[in-house]
């Protein structure tokens, strides 16, 4: 039997097999390009990029924390080599992270360029022709004018006034008159698509700025003790993390000296007693051939020096210690930075004496700005200012582990190849000093002096110990570009979200002794205000029509 629902030329398949067309190499390449440049793929790649960046915050990175990576290998000898093979200690320069980054870059460009071309053509094209039956649209209004004059002239004048009104409201308009009717077509809201393209184009700009600008960015840290100078060169940094295009000859030459570091503490007896209220590092900067300039570095208020930004990371005390051998010859003299361990500035520091004594000497010390004794007998600091400064030291002699060229942190001491000769279970008490005091080293090795740095006129122990400031010097050429593209992306997103895309039509049809005027609107996307816009157009335009006009009630179908 013949199926009446099938066309007469229908032919049933004689085989259950379906033969797919052969795409070929060019076809598969075209298919792959379309998949890569789809918006869905761009969103997936953006999500993958965010996920791929997570290990960078969970595992120490060689570029930011090389000492942390070394410590991670020490603490996790089995897991660390596996993570290293996966490039998890160099996440942001790893092949897999770079692949996601580049694919996202290509995908966004592939999305933006065709849409930009299409949008440019749409901007130059005329609004679409007026539909033959506006009554089919959901938002539709009609109005009838009773006239005694030429109906065609009245209809043409009504459409012309509507065109002027729409043009004044920001619409692009086009007249489409035909036999028996006059109409105007209007369209606006192209800023919505412009904002959308601006948003995606700005994302591409951010990727370029981060990728290229990051190569010219560097960050370095330097600890300066009061009176100490720093030169902006690779050799003078405590640690330095350069971009791939940064070299020693690209650093801007200048010098910076820490003149004084001021800290204020809340006095005892007041709320928040002992807390630091203000930190100010007073520095002097100078460029080759230029005059010296005074500056200040505060928390969250960096100092700009020749395009570099100097941030204040931390501070503490740097006791000045002098060590002499048994003959009274000075073998060590330096102001050593002690790292704070609590809010009251109980600080830990290491002194290493590599030469000048029979064996290398290592001293592990605690500094207490305001020393007090706990019920257990342990020492502590009860206030951050210098009220009763005390320095205690444990002494080790032996091999510091620095002769083989292995880099060692100046803030840690490895006593595995050393013998403790003072403090702990050595049989000799730990050395305890106050500013200006001198004590003998064990085994007749010599003497150690805690120098008093107080200037003339200082009261008590005020300013008896130097302070240090931990500074971060940062140059980010990509920062302003990233900020600019981010603002463009924000403006584009706001335009894409809140600018309505709509089309409006006004059509006048002459009748016997009357003119029927139709108003209609169509939204391109979600536009809950379209009905109100059509009503406003009808009311405002109706006010310019002859008084004999009156609106029809209801929607005309």
Residue, then its C-alpha position, 0 to 999 in steps of 0.5 A: x500500500x502507498x503511504x499517503x503521508x509520503x511524497x510520490x518520489x519517496x524511495x525506501x532505502x534498500x540497505x540498512x547501512x548508511x554511507x557517510x560522506x568523506x570529508x577529506x583532509x581539508x574537510x577535517x581541518x575545517x571541522x576542527x577549526x570550527x570546533x576550536x573557534x566556537x564559543x563553547x570551546x572558548x568557555x571550556x578552555x577558560x575553565x581549564x585555564x582556571x583549573x590549571x592555575x590551581x596547582x600554582x597556589x598549592x605547590x611552591x613555584x621555582x620563580x616565586x619561592x625557590x627555597x620553598x621548592x628545595x624544602x618541599x624536596x626535603x620533606x617529600x623525597x618520593x612525591x617531589x620528583x613526580x611533581x617535578x616531571x609534571x612541571x608542577x613546580x613551574x606551572x605557569x611556564x609548563x607545556x600543558x599550561x602554555x598549550x591551554x593558554x595558546x588554544x584559548x588565545x586562538x579560540x577567542x580570536x577565531x570567535x571575535x574576527x568573524x563576528x566583527x566582520x559580520x557586525x561591520x556589515x550589519x552596521x552599514x546595512x539598512x534596517x529591514x523592510x517593513x513586514x507585510x502584516x505587522x499585526x502578527x507581532x506580539x507588540x502591536x498597536x493601531x490608531x485611526x485618523x479621520x481626515x477630509x483631505x488627501x489621505x495619501x498626503x496625511x499618511x506620508x506626513x504621519x510616517x515622516x514625523x514618525x521617522x523624525x521622532x525615531x531618528x531623534x531617539x537614536x534609531x537608524x531609519x529607512x523609508x519603505x513606501x509601497x503602493x497603498x501604504x507608507x512605512x518607516x523601519x527603524x533599528x537600534x541597539x547595535x551597541x549591544x553587539x559592539x559591547x559583546x565584541x569589545x568584551x571578547x576583544x578585551x579578553x584577548x588583549x588581557x591575554x596578550x598583555x599578560x603573556x608579552x608584558x610578563x616577559x618584561x616584568x621582574x620582582x626582587x627582594x632586599x633586606x636593608x638595615x638602617x644606614x645600608x645602601x642598595x644598588x639596582x643590580x642583579x648582584x645586590x638582590x637577596x632574591x630576584x625573579x625576572x621575566x624571560x626578557x629581563x637581563x642585567x643590562x635592562x635594569x634601570x640604574x639607581x641606588x637607595x639607602x635606608x636612612x631610618x625606620x620608624x615604628x610606633x607602638x600602642x603604649x601599655x595600659x591602652x586598648x591594643x597595647x603593644x600593637x604597632x600603629x605605623x611603619x615608615x621607612x625613610x629612604x634616599x634614592x639617587x640616579x646617575x648624574x641626578x640629585x638625591x631625593x628623600x622618600x618614604x615607603x609605607x604599608x600599602x603606599x609603595x614608592x615609585x623609583x624610575x618606574x620601579x615600585x618599592x613595597x614594604x614587606x616586613x621589618x624587625x631588629x638587626x642587632x650589631x654584633x662584633x666577634x674577636x678572636x683570642x688575640x683581640x683581632x676582629x673576625x666578624x662585625x655586622x648588623x644581623x637581621x633577626x626575623x620576628x616570631x610573634x607580635x611582641x617582636x621576639x626574633x630569631x637570627x643566625x650568625x655565621x663566622x666562616x673565617x678567622x677562628x680555629x673552626x667555623x662558628x655558628x650562633x643561633x640567637x633570640x632577641x627580646x626587645x623587652x625581655x621578661x621571664x615566664x613562670x617556666x623559666x623561658x624568656x619572652x618579649x612582652x613589648x615590641x619597643x626597646x625597653x629591656x633588649x636582650x640577646x641570647x645565643x647558642x654557639x656551635x663550632x664545626x662545618x657550616x656546610x658552605x665550603x662546597x658551594x651549596x647555597x645556604x639561607x642566611x636565616x637558617x643554621x644546619x648543625x648536623x656537622x657541628x658541635x654545640x659548645x654553649x647552650x642546650x646540653x653543651x654544659x655551658x650556659x647560653x650567652x646572654x647580652x644587653x647593648x654594650x655588653x661583652x662576653x667570652x666565647x667558650x673554649x677560649x675562642x675569643x669574645x662577642x660584643x653586642x654593640x650599643x647603636x644609640x645616638x647621643x641624647x637617646x634615653x635608656x635603650x631607645x635606638x640602641x639596636x638598628x632596625x631592618x626593612x624587608x623591601x620588594x622591588x617590582x616592575x610590571x609593564x603589563x599592569x597598566x595594559x591589563x587594567x586598561x583591557x579589564x576596564x574595556x571588558x567591563x564596559x563591554x560587558x555592561x553594554x552587552x547586558x543592558x543595551x536592548x536590541x530592538x526594531x520598530x516600525x510605523x506603517x500608515x495605510x490610507x482608507x476611504x476618509x481615514x488613515x490607519x497607523x500601525x506601530x509594532x516592535x520586535x526584540x532581538x533577545x530578551x527585552x521586557x521593556x519593548x511593550x512600554x517602548x511601543x506604547x510610548x512611541x504610539x502616544x508620543x507620535x499620536x500627539x502630533x497627529x490631527x485631533x480627529x485621530x483616536x487609538x483602537x482598543x486591543x490588539x489587531x489580529 
